[in-house]
Amino acid sequence: MKSNFRISVIYFILAAAMFAQGTAGTDAKFEYRSLVDIPSAGILEKGYVGVTVDVLPFGVVMSKIEVGVFDNFSFGISYGGANIIGSGIVNWYEIPGVNLRARVMDETEVYPALTLGFDSQGKGSFFKNINRYEIKSPGFFAAAAKNFELLGYLSLHGVVNYSLERDDHDKDLNLGIGVEKTIGGKISVVAEYDFAINDNNSLALGSGNGYLNMGVRWSVGEGFTIGMDLRNMLDNKIVNSNKADRAIFIEYVKAIF
C-alpha cells in the first residue's frame, strides 16, 4: 500500500509538471517580483493574486500576499517571524510589511521594463535595538529588467533602493544587480548581488562584502513554483553568520477576477 501511495505521489508531481505555468522556465506565465532578496521589475497582472513563502535559517518564515489591483499596479502585505520552525518562543516581527509597485515603462526591443515601488518587508531576524531586519527592507526602489534570447531566455536585472531602516545611521542609497537563465520550459536559475552600501558602517550588520545569493526555481504546476536558495555566499553577515545559508521558496499565483 505504501508503494502504491508513493507511485501516486510521483505520478501527481510529474503530471503537474507537464502543465506547469509558474514563474520559472521558458513557459513561465508570470513575472518575477524579486529574484532572491532584491526586487525586480516584474508585476502581477490585474485580477491575479500571488502568495509567496520564504523559509530561512533560524526558523524564520516570511509570507507575502500580493494582488494585481489595476493594470500595471499591484499591492501586497507580508508578515513573519523568527523561530517559527523549531522550539521555544516565536519572535514575531513588530508590524506587517507593505509593498506596492507600478510599472512605468514596458519592455521594448530597445528599452528595459521599469518599475517603481515600495517594500517595507526585510528578511531574517528583527533587531529591536536598532529597529531593523537582518536583511534590510528595500524601501523605495526603481527596478529595471531586460530579456534576451539565448538558449531560452537570459534576463538582466538592476535595482536602486533607499531603505527606511536607518537607525543604524547608515542612510546610503543601495544598488543591486541580478540575472535569470532559463533551463528548458520549467526551470530557471537566478543569481543576484546586493552591494549592501547601506549596511556597511560601524553599527551595521554587514561586513562590507555585499550579499551574493543564488537560487533555482521550478514550475511544478499551474501557477505553482518552488525553489531552493543559497544566500550570503560571501559570508557578509556579522550576526547569525552562516556562509551559504539554505532557504526554501514557495509561490502560488491564481486569477481571482
N, C-alpha and C positions, 0 to 999 in steps of 0.2 A: 504494500500500500504506500509506504514511504517512497519507493521507487517511482510509482505512478504519479505521486504528488510532485516529485522533482521534475519529472518529464513534463508535466503540465505547466509548471512554472517556467521552465526553459522555453517551451513552445509559446507561452504567452509573451515572454520577452522578445523572442525572435519575430513573432507576428507583429508586435507593436513597432519594432524597429523597421519593418518593411514599409510602414506607413508613417514614418517619423516626419514631423514638421515642426521641430523646435527652433532653437536659435543657432544650432551648430550645423556645419557642413554646407555643401553647395545647394542642397534642397531646403535650406532654412527658410522658414516663413516669416520669422520675426527678427527684429534687430536687437543687438546687444545694447543694454543701457549702461553697462560697465564691462570692463574686461575682468580683472580680479578685484581690485580696490578702486582704481581710478574711473571716473565716469566717462562714458563715450558719447558720441553724437546721436546714438540710437534713441528712438522714441516709440512708445506704443501707439498703434493706430486707434482712431476714435472707435469706441464701442468694445475695446478689449480690456481685460483685467489681467495683471501679471502678479504672481505670488512667488517670491524667492526666499530661500532659507540658506544661511551660511552657518556651518558647524565648524568652529575653530578650536584651537587648543585651549586648555584650562577650562573646559566645559562651557565655552562661550557659544551661545546660539542667538542669532540675529535674524529676524524675519521682516519682510517688507511686502506691502501690497501697493500696487500702482494701477491707475485707471486712465485709459485714454479718454479724456473728457471731451475735447474738441479736436478738430483736425490740427495736427502738429502741436498739441498741448496735452501734457499728462500731469497728474498729481498723485502723490502717494504718502503713506505713513509707514513707520518702521519702529520696531522695539525689540529688546532682547536683554541679555544679562550674562554674567559670568557664573561658572559653577552650576549651570543648569543641569548639565550632564555630570554625574559624579555623586558625591555625598556632602553633607554639611549645608551651610546657609547659602542660599542663592543671592548673589549680588546683582539685583536688578538695576538697569540703567535709571538715571534720575528722571528723565522725561522721554516720551516718544520722539523720534526724529521725523522731520517732514522733508519732502522733496517735491520739486516741480521742475519741469523743463519745457522749453518751447523751441521748436525747430524754426530757425530764422532764414535758413537757406538750404534747399535741397541739393543733393549732389548732381553734378553735370559731368560731361566728359572732361571739362577743364577744371572746374572748381570742386572742392570738397563739400560735404554736408557740414553745416554749422548749427550747433545747438547751444542755447544759453539756459542756465538753470541754477538751482539752489538745492543743496542737500545738507541737512544738519546731522546726519547719522554717521558717526565714526564706527570703528570696529575694535574688537578686543575688550579688555577691561576698561572700566571708567574710574579715573582717579579724582576723588573729590577735592583733594588738597590743591590741585592745580586746574580743576574744573575742565578736564579734557579726557578724550578717549586715548587708548594706547596707540591707535592709528587715527589721526585727526580726521574729522569730517571734512569733505571738500569745501563746504560753504558755497559761496558764489563761484560759478565756473563757466567757462566757454570751452566747448569741445568740438573738434573737427575730425572728420574721417573721410578717407578716400579709398575706393576699391579698385583693384586691378585684376585682370585675368592672368593667372599664372598657375598652370596645372590645377585648375579650380579657381579659387579666389585668394588674393592676398590683400588684406586691409591694413592701412596705416592709420594710426590714431595719435592725436595730440590734445593736451588739455592745459589750460592755465586756470588756477583757482586761488581763492582767498578765503581761508577758514576763519570762522568767528571764535575758534578756541585759541585765545590769546593770553590767558592768564599766566602762561609760562614766559611771557614777554618776547616771544618770537612771532612777530606780526608780518613776516615777509610774504610776498606772493609766492606761489609754488607752481612747479611745472611737472608734467608727466608725459611720457610717450609710450606707445604700445603697438602691438602687431597681432593680427589674427591670420592663420593659414588654415584653409580647409583641407581636409584629407578625406576625399570621397564625399558622398552625399550626406553623411550624417555625423561626421566627426570634425572638430576644429581644435587646433592648438592655439592658445593665447599666451602672450607674454607682455609684461609692462615694466617700466622703470619709473618709479616715483622719486624725483630728485630730493624730496623732503627738505626743501630750502627753508620751510617754516618749522622745522623740527631739528635744529642742529646747534642751538646755543647752549650755554652752560646749565640752563634749567630744563632743557628738552629731554625727551625720552629716546631720541635718535642719536646715533654716534657720528653722523655726518656722511655715511656711506650711501644713503638713499635706500629705497626698498625695491628690490628686484623680485618680481613674482611671476610664476608660470602656472599654466593650468591646461587641462584637456576637457573638452565639452563633447557630450554625446547626446544627440536627439534620439530618445528611446521610444517616443510615442507622440500622438497628436498634441502638440503644444508642450510637451514634457521633455525637459533637458536635465541631465545630471552631469556633474563634473568633479574633478579632483584637482586641488591646487597645492603647489609648493610655494610658500610665502617666506619673505625675509631671507632670501638666499645669500645676501651679503652680510648677514648677521648684524643688522643695523640697530636692533633694539638694545637698550640699556637695561630695561626691566622685562621680565617674562621672556628672556632671551633663549630662543631655540632656533638654531640655523635650519632653514628649510622646514618651517612649520608645515604640517599636513592639515588640509582642510577639505571639507565636502561642500559642494554647491548643488542646490536643487532648485529648479524653476518650473512653473506651470503657467501657461498663458491660454486664456479662453475668451471667446466672444460672449458678451453679456447683453448687448443690444445692437 
